[in-house]
């Protein structure tokens, strides 16, 4: 594997990791909002 290919692979892996992190943050926020609404509603 050439250094250019390795750099490209690392860049794509980093982008994928950020995308997964974003999805997880959205899910946590969604679960928190649902839980808070249920508690506040009674």
PQR file with spaces between the fields and no chain letter, atoms N, CA, C, O and H, PARSE charges and radii, in Angstrom:
ATOM       1  N    UNK     1       0.857   -1.182    0.000 -0.4000 1.5000
ATOM       2  CA   UNK     1       0.000    0.000    0.000 -0.0000 2.0000
ATOM       3  C    UNK     1       0.898    1.238    0.000  0.5500 1.7000
ATOM       4  O    UNK     1       1.813    1.370    0.812 -0.5500 1.4000
ATOM       5  N    UNK     2       0.607    2.126   -0.927 -0.4000 1.5000
ATOM       6  CA   UNK     2       1.412    3.347   -1.030 -0.0000 2.0000
ATOM       7  C    UNK     2       1.010    4.326    0.066  0.5500 1.7000
ATOM       8  O    UNK     2      -0.086    4.226    0.616 -0.5500 1.4000
ATOM       9  H    UNK     2      -0.137    2.018   -1.586  0.4000 1.0000
ATOM      10  N    UNK     3       1.882    5.263    0.382 -0.4000 1.5000
ATOM      11  CA   UNK     3       1.541    6.274    1.402 -0.0000 2.0000
ATOM      12  C    UNK     3       0.284    7.071    1.042  0.5500 1.7000
ATOM      13  O    UNK     3      -0.482    7.452    1.927 -0.5500 1.4000
ATOM      14  H    UNK     3       2.772    5.344   -0.066  0.4000 1.0000
ATOM      15  N    UNK     4       0.069    7.326   -0.261 -0.4000 1.5000
ATOM      16  CA   UNK     4      -1.120    8.078   -0.677 -0.0000 2.0000
ATOM      17  C    UNK     4      -2.389    7.265   -0.405  0.5500 1.7000
ATOM      18  O    UNK     4      -3.396    7.802    0.055 -0.5500 1.4000
ATOM      19  H    UNK     4       0.691    7.017   -0.980  0.4000 1.0000
ATOM      20  N    UNK     5      -2.323    5.977   -0.695 -0.4000 1.5000
ATOM      21  CA   UNK     5      -3.481    5.114   -0.427 -0.0000 2.0000
ATOM      22  C    UNK     5      -3.744    5.036    1.074  0.5500 1.7000
ATOM      23  O    UNK     5      -4.893    5.051    1.515 -0.5500 1.4000
ATOM      24  H    UNK     5      -1.504    5.541   -1.069  0.4000 1.0000
ATOM      25  N    UNK     6      -2.666    4.952    1.853 -0.4000 1.5000
ATOM      26  CA   UNK     6      -2.810    4.869    3.308 -0.0000 2.0000
ATOM      27  C    UNK     6      -3.452    6.147    3.860  0.5500 1.7000
ATOM      28  O    UNK     6      -4.315    6.091    4.736 -0.5500 1.4000
ATOM      29  H    UNK     6      -1.732    4.940    1.495  0.4000 1.0000
ATOM      30  N    UNK     7      -3.022    7.291    3.338 -0.4000 1.5000
ATOM      31  CA   UNK     7      -3.583    8.577    3.769 -0.0000 2.0000
ATOM      32  C    UNK     7      -5.061    8.654    3.425  0.5500 1.7000
ATOM      33  O    UNK     7      -5.871    9.099    4.238 -0.5500 1.4000
ATOM      34  H    UNK     7      -2.321    7.336    2.627  0.4000 1.0000
ATOM      35  N    UNK     8      -5.414    8.220    2.218 -0.4000 1.5000
ATOM      36  CA   UNK     8      -6.813    8.233    1.794 -0.0000 2.0000
ATOM      37  C    UNK     8      -7.654    7.299    2.663  0.5500 1.7000
ATOM      38  O    UNK     8      -8.770    7.643    3.052 -0.5500 1.4000
ATOM      39  H    UNK     8      -4.756    7.858    1.558  0.4000 1.0000
ATOM      40  N    UNK     9      -7.118    6.124    2.963 -0.4000 1.5000
ATOM      41  CA   UNK     9      -7.827    5.171    3.818 -0.0000 2.0000
ATOM      42  C    UNK     9      -8.048    5.740    5.218  0.5500 1.7000
ATOM      43  O    UNK     9      -9.136    5.618    5.782 -0.5500 1.4000
ATOM      44  H    UNK     9      -6.212    5.845    2.647  0.4000 1.0000
ATOM      45  N    UNK    10      -7.012    6.362    5.770 -0.4000 1.5000
ATOM      46  CA   UNK    10      -7.138    6.978    7.097 -0.0000 2.0000
ATOM      47  C    UNK    10      -8.172    8.092    7.103  0.5500 1.7000
ATOM      48  O    UNK    10      -8.937    8.233    8.057 -0.5500 1.4000
ATOM      49  H    UNK    10      -6.129    6.461    5.312  0.4000 1.0000
ATOM      50  N    UNK    11      -8.193    8.896    6.020 -0.4000 1.5000
ATOM      51  CA   UNK    11      -9.151   10.006    5.936 -0.0000 2.0000
ATOM      52  C    UNK    11     -10.582    9.474    5.886  0.5500 1.7000
ATOM      53  O    UNK    11     -11.465    9.984    6.575 -0.5500 1.4000
ATOM      54  H    UNK    11      -7.572    8.782    5.245  0.4000 1.0000
ATOM      55  N    UNK    12     -10.805    8.436    5.059 -0.4000 1.5000
ATOM      56  CA   UNK    12     -12.153    7.858    4.977 -0.0000 2.0000
ATOM      57  C    UNK    12     -12.568    7.213    6.287  0.5500 1.7000
ATOM      58  O    UNK    12     -13.734    7.301    6.675 -0.5500 1.4000
ATOM      59  H    UNK    12     -10.088    8.022    4.499  0.4000 1.0000
ATOM      60  N    UNK    13     -11.640    6.569    6.974 -0.4000 1.5000
ATOM      61  CA   UNK    13     -11.951    5.952    8.259 -0.0000 2.0000
ATOM      62  C    UNK    13     -12.325    7.018    9.292  0.5500 1.7000
ATOM      63  O    UNK    13     -13.251    6.836   10.082 -0.5500 1.4000
ATOM      64  H    UNK    13     -10.693    6.498    6.659  0.4000 1.0000
ATOM      65  N    UNK    14     -11.587    8.136    9.271 -0.4000 1.5000
ATOM      66  CA   UNK    14     -11.876    9.226   10.207 -0.0000 2.0000
ATOM      67  C    UNK    14     -13.259    9.821    9.937  0.5500 1.7000
ATOM      68  O    UNK    14     -14.005   10.113   10.872 -0.5500 1.4000
ATOM      69  H    UNK    14     -10.834    8.284    8.629  0.4000 1.0000
ATOM      70  N    UNK    15     -13.600   10.001    8.658 -0.4000 1.5000
ATOM      71  CA   UNK    15     -14.921   10.530    8.303 -0.0000 2.0000
ATOM      72  C    UNK    15     -16.023    9.576    8.768  0.5500 1.7000
ATOM      73  O    UNK    15     -17.052   10.015    9.282 -0.5500 1.4000
ATOM      74  H    UNK    15     -12.994    9.764    7.899  0.4000 1.0000
ATOM      75  N    UNK    16     -15.806    8.284    8.589 -0.4000 1.5000
ATOM      76  CA   UNK    16     -16.794    7.294    9.024 -0.0000 2.0000
ATOM      77  C    UNK    16     -16.951    7.320   10.540  0.5500 1.7000
ATOM      78  O    UNK    16     -18.065    7.218   11.055 -0.5500 1.4000
ATOM      79  H    UNK    16     -14.971    7.928    8.171  0.4000 1.0000
ATOM      80  N    UNK    17     -15.840    7.457   11.251 -0.4000 1.5000
ATOM      81  CA   UNK    17     -15.906    7.521   12.711 -0.0000 2.0000
ATOM      82  C    UNK    17     -16.701    8.742   13.176  0.5500 1.7000
ATOM      83  O    UNK    17     -17.493    8.647   14.114 -0.5500 1.4000
ATOM      84  H    UNK    17     -14.935    7.539   10.833  0.4000 1.0000
ATOM      85  N    UNK    18     -16.493    9.881   12.529 -0.4000 1.5000
ATOM      86  CA   UNK    18     -17.238   11.086   12.889 -0.0000 2.0000
ATOM      87  C    UNK    18     -18.728   10.910   12.603  0.5500 1.7000
ATOM      88  O    UNK    18     -19.572   11.381   13.366 -0.5500 1.4000
ATOM      89  H    UNK    18     -15.850    9.959   11.768  0.4000 1.0000
ATOM      90  N    UNK    19     -19.044   10.231   11.505 -0.4000 1.5000
ATOM      91  CA   UNK    19     -20.447    9.984   11.165 -0.0000 2.0000
ATOM      92  C    UNK    19     -21.105    9.089   12.211  0.5500 1.7000
ATOM      93  O    UNK    19     -22.236    9.348   12.621 -0.5500 1.4000
ATOM      94  H    UNK    19     -18.358    9.848   10.886  0.4000 1.0000
ATOM      95  N    UNK    20     -20.418    8.053   12.640 -0.4000 1.5000
ATOM      96  CA   UNK    20     -20.952    7.160   13.677 -0.0000 2.0000
ATOM      97  C    UNK    20     -21.125    7.923   14.981  0.5500 1.7000
ATOM      98  O    UNK    20     -22.132    7.750   15.668 -0.5500 1.4000
ATOM      99  H    UNK    20     -19.499    7.843   12.306  0.4000 1.0000
ATOM     100  N    UNK    21     -20.164    8.758   15.328 -0.4000 1.5000
ATOM     101  CA   UNK    21     -20.285    9.575   16.537 -0.0000 2.0000
ATOM     102  C    UNK    21     -21.504   10.489   16.454  0.5500 1.7000
ATOM     103  O    UNK    21     -22.239   10.628   17.431 -0.5500 1.4000
ATOM     104  H    UNK    21     -19.346    8.898   14.769  0.4000 1.0000
ATOM     105  N    UNK    22     -21.721   11.105   15.313 -0.4000 1.5000
ATOM     106  CA   UNK    22     -22.873   11.981   15.143 -0.0000 2.0000
ATOM     107  C    UNK    22     -24.185   11.242   15.323  0.5500 1.7000
ATOM     108  O    UNK    22     -25.102   11.750   15.968 -0.5500 1.4000
ATOM     109  H    UNK    22     -21.123   10.992   14.519  0.4000 1.0000
ATOM     110  N    UNK    23     -24.283   10.045   14.759 -0.4000 1.5000
ATOM     111  CA   UNK    23     -25.498    9.238   14.912 -0.0000 2.0000
ATOM     112  C    UNK    23     -25.717    8.880   16.378  0.5500 1.7000
ATOM     113  O    UNK    23     -26.842    8.957   16.873 -0.5500 1.4000
ATOM     114  H    UNK    23     -23.538    9.632   14.235  0.4000 1.0000
ATOM     115  N    UNK    24     -24.659    8.493   17.069 -0.4000 1.5000
ATOM     116  CA   UNK    24     -24.789    8.141   18.484 -0.0000 2.0000
ATOM     117  C    UNK    24     -25.232    9.338   19.330  0.5500 1.7000
ATOM     118  O    UNK    24     -26.064    9.193   20.225 -0.5500 1.4000
ATOM     119  H    UNK    24     -23.746    8.430   16.667  0.4000 1.0000
ATOM     120  N    UNK    25     -24.684   10.505   19.049 -0.4000 1.5000
ATOM     121  CA   UNK    25     -25.069   11.711   19.793 -0.0000 2.0000
ATOM     122  C    UNK    25     -26.538   12.027   19.562  0.5500 1.7000
ATOM     123  O    UNK    25     -27.253   12.378   20.501 -0.5500 1.4000
ATOM     124  H    UNK    25     -24.008   10.624   18.321  0.4000 1.0000
ATOM     125  N    UNK    26     -26.992   11.907   18.329 -0.4000 1.5000
ATOM     126  CA   UNK    26     -28.402   12.167   18.021 -0.0000 2.0000
ATOM     127  C    UNK    26     -29.294   11.166   18.750  0.5500 1.7000
ATOM     128  O    UNK    26     -30.329   11.550   19.295 -0.5500 1.4000
ATOM     129  H    UNK    26     -26.411   11.622   17.566  0.4000 1.0000
ATOM     130  N    UNK    27     -28.914    9.903   18.769 -0.4000 1.5000
ATOM     131  CA   UNK    27     -29.724    8.894   19.466 -0.0000 2.0000
ATOM     132  C    UNK    27     -29.782    9.155   20.967  0.5500 1.7000
ATOM     133  O    UNK    27     -30.844    9.035   21.578 -0.5500 1.4000
ATOM     134  H    UNK    27     -28.074    9.591   18.326  0.4000 1.0000
ATOM     135  N    UNK    28     -28.652    9.508   21.562 -0.4000 1.5000
ATOM     136  CA   UNK    28     -28.630    9.815   22.997 -0.0000 2.0000
ATOM     137  C    UNK    28     -29.522   11.013   23.285  0.5500 1.7000
ATOM     138  O    UNK    28     -30.281   11.000   24.255 -0.5500 1.4000
ATOM     139  H    UNK    28     -27.789    9.605   21.066  0.4000 1.0000
ATOM     140  N    UNK    29     -29.441   12.047   22.456 -0.4000 1.5000
ATOM     141  CA   UNK    29     -30.283   13.229   22.655 -0.0000 2.0000
ATOM     142  C    UNK    29     -31.758   12.879   22.507  0.5500 1.7000
ATOM     143  O    UNK    29     -32.596   13.377   23.258 -0.5500 1.4000
ATOM     144  H    UNK    29     -28.825   12.057   21.668  0.4000 1.0000
ATOM     145  N    UNK    30     -32.074   12.028   21.545 -0.4000 1.5000
ATOM     146  CA   UNK    30     -33.458   11.612   21.340 -0.0000 2.0000
ATOM     147  C    UNK    30     -33.988   10.833   22.541  0.5500 1.7000
ATOM     148  O    UNK    30     -35.089   11.107   23.020 -0.5500 1.4000
ATOM     149  H    UNK    30     -31.394   11.624   20.935  0.4000 1.0000
ATOM     150  N    UNK    31     -33.220    9.873   23.026 -0.4000 1.5000
ATOM     151  CA   UNK    31     -33.635    9.106   24.202 -0.0000 2.0000
ATOM     152  C    UNK    31     -33.787   10.001   25.425  0.5500 1.7000
ATOM     153  O    UNK    31     -34.716    9.825   26.214 -0.5500 1.4000
ATOM     154  H    UNK    31     -32.326    9.650   22.637  0.4000 1.0000
ATOM     155  N    UNK    32     -32.874   10.963   25.584 -0.4000 1.5000
ATOM     156  CA   UNK    32     -32.970   11.887   26.707 -0.0000 2.0000
ATOM     157  C    UNK    32     -34.238   12.725   26.604  0.5500 1.7000
ATOM     158  O    UNK    32     -34.940   12.914   27.597 -0.5500 1.4000
ATOM     159  H    UNK    32     -32.120   11.105   24.943  0.4000 1.0000
ATOM     160  N    UNK    33     -34.533   13.225   25.418 -0.4000 1.5000
ATOM     161  CA   UNK    33     -35.724   14.055   25.239 -0.0000 2.0000
ATOM     162  C    UNK    33     -36.996   13.255   25.498  0.5500 1.7000
ATOM     163  O    UNK    33     -37.928   13.760   26.125 -0.5500 1.4000
ATOM     164  H    UNK    33     -33.963   13.072   24.611  0.4000 1.0000
ATOM     165  N    UNK    34     -37.042   12.026   25.027 -0.4000 1.5000
ATOM     166  CA   UNK    34     -38.219   11.185   25.264 -0.0000 2.0000
ATOM     167  C    UNK    34     -38.378   10.899   26.756  0.5500 1.7000
ATOM     168  O    UNK    34     -39.481   10.972   27.296 -0.5500 1.4000
ATOM     169  H    UNK    34     -36.286   11.617   24.518  0.4000 1.0000
ATOM     170  N    UNK    35     -37.271   10.574   27.412 -0.4000 1.5000
ATOM     171  CA   UNK    35     -37.330   10.288   28.854 -0.0000 2.0000
ATOM     172  C    UNK    35     -37.764   11.518   29.638  0.5500 1.7000
ATOM     173  O    UNK    35     -38.592   11.416   30.543 -0.5500 1.4000
ATOM     174  H    UNK    35     -36.375   10.514   26.973  0.4000 1.0000
ATOM     175  N    UNK    36     -37.215   12.675   29.299 -0.4000 1.5000
ATOM     176  CA   UNK    36     -37.567   13.910   30.000 -0.0000 2.0000
ATOM     177  C    UNK    36     -39.049   14.230   29.776  0.5500 1.7000
ATOM     178  O    UNK    36     -39.730   14.662   30.705 -0.5500 1.4000
ATOM     179  H    UNK    36     -36.542   12.758   28.563  0.4000 1.0000
ATOM     180  N    UNK    37     -39.543   14.030   28.583 -0.4000 1.5000
ATOM     181  CA   UNK    37     -40.959   14.315   28.310 -0.0000 2.0000
ATOM     182  C    UNK    37     -41.857   13.388   29.116  0.5500 1.7000
ATOM     183  O    UNK    37     -42.885   13.818   29.639 -0.5500 1.4000
ATOM     184  H    UNK    37     -38.990   13.679   27.828  0.4000 1.0000
ATOM     185  N    UNK    38     -41.480   12.135   29.219 -0.4000 1.5000
ATOM     186  CA   UNK    38     -42.300   11.176   29.980 -0.0000 2.0000
ATOM     187  C    UNK    38     -42.299   11.518   31.468  0.5500 1.7000
ATOM     188  O    UNK    38     -43.326   11.396   32.135 -0.5500 1.4000
ATOM     189  H    UNK    38     -40.644   11.786   28.795  0.4000 1.0000
ATOM     190  N    UNK    39     -41.146   11.946   31.989 -0.4000 1.5000
ATOM     191  CA   UNK    39     -41.064   12.305   33.413 -0.0000 2.0000
ATOM     192  C    UNK    39     -41.855   13.565   33.685  0.5500 1.7000
ATOM     193  O    UNK    39     -42.579   13.636   34.678 -0.5500 1.4000
ATOM     194  H    UNK    39     -40.312   12.045   31.447  0.4000 1.0000
ATOM     195  N    UNK    40     -41.732   14.560   32.825 -0.4000 1.5000
ATOM     196  CA   UNK    40     -42.428   15.826   33.044 -0.0000 2.0000
ATOM     197  C    UNK    40     -43.932   15.680   32.864  0.5500 1.7000
ATOM     198  O    UNK    40     -44.709   16.404   33.486 -0.5500 1.4000
ATOM     199  H    UNK    40     -41.144   14.502   32.018  0.4000 1.0000
ATOM     200  N    UNK    41     -44.340   14.751   32.022 -0.4000 1.5000
ATOM     201  CA   UNK    41     -45.770   14.532   31.798 -0.0000 2.0000
ATOM     202  C    UNK    41     -46.431   13.819   32.968  0.5500 1.7000
ATOM     203  O    UNK    41     -47.635   13.940   33.192 -0.5500 1.4000
ATOM     204  H    UNK    41     -43.709   14.162   31.517  0.4000 1.0000
ATOM     205  N    UNK    42     -45.632   13.087   33.695 -0.4000 1.5000
ATOM     206  CA   UNK    42     -46.197   12.426   34.866 -0.0000 2.0000
ATOM     207  C    UNK    42     -46.213   11.000   34.650  0.5500 1.7000
ATOM     208  O    UNK    42     -46.653   10.248   35.520 -0.5500 1.4000
ATOM     209  H    UNK    42     -44.654   12.989   33.513  0.4000 1.0000
